[in-house]
Amino acid sequence: MAATKAIVRRALLYVPGSSQKMLEKSRGLNVDCVTYDIEDSVTFGKKPEARSNIRKFLQQSRPAGVKENAVRINAVRTGLALDDLNEVLKAPHLDAIVVPKVNSASDLHFVTDAIRHALPDRHVEHSVRNGTRPLHLLALIESAKAVTDLTSICKASPYLSGLIFAAEDFALDLSITRTPSLTEFLFARSSIATACRAFDLPSAIDLVCTAYKGAEGHQRLEEECLGGKGLGFNGKQCIHPNQIDVVHKAFAPSETEVQWAVRILVADEKATEQGRGAWTLDGQMIDAPVVAKAKSIISKAEACGTDVHSVEEKWKHQDPE
């Protein structure tokens, strides 16, 4: 599977490929991942235009503030996915394909075969050798069938880099109603986040927050982010640019977490020199699993653009207790 530490997708923003205006606006964004859409936000008659728009857009210079350019194709079962892939795989600045309505491993097998045929050098192993960016897949989990088949889905493709939970389609499939508490999705969300961790997939991306206007929308978005983070998600889908900053902040290590991690690592280096395998900090025992967690926090903080060096300078005199 893809290397976990190199990929951060806190916010995944959808942009309709049929809108030239929105495509151009996306150039000015600072966001981990923009997903240019050919699926739900594009009407049937506009899909050929959206494919062409996206291919041409991704042939231009890469937007400075966008870390990853993705495209959401149509579901394999619609018969439109191959036309989508034949067009967008020509774009040199394509980084990821988002595959909707993945109900079984066969959906990812189809897309994987198309990529291998069109872009054999974009496999993660080949990319390491030839210096190109690997192409990734993200699978949208939208049905009861998909949730019960997560093991085979997670094993389906070497390109797979994460799972995304699509709450609205899942609710439709189960004939349930979405509520503000989101408790009706607890099993599905926990299953998806756990599967990502079990199969070392870098991204577990949570449901869309449908409220985004005003103070109430802002508060609900923050609450959903923290709830998702508590379940093991490390990113969230966005439908409006004004959601990005809230999501980025929520899914990045906090200042308190970074300071804690830096103190652990500075003191651990000194403890190792002293031959101490376990020691204490602030009255709490510190051993290998705690140190590993601290390293993970620092790695993610650096990927999110946090100035870790200044924190290290502040705590360079931290000693093990």
Protein Blocks (a to p, Z undefined) as FASTA:
>chain_A
ZZfklpccfbacdddfklmklmmmmmmpccfbdcddfklmpcfklmmmmmmmmmmmmmmc
cdfklmbdcdddddfklopmmmmmmmmmmpmkbcbdcdehifbfklmmmmmmmmmmmmmm
lpfklmmmnopacdddddddfbfklmmmmmmmmmmpmkbgbdcddfklmmmmnopacdfk
lmmmmmmmmmmmmmmmmnopabacddddfbfghjklmmmmmmmmmmmmmnopabdcdfbf
klmmmmmmmmpccfklmmmmmmmmmmmmmmmmnopabdceehiacdfklmmmmmmmmmmm
mmnopafklmmmmmmmpccZZ
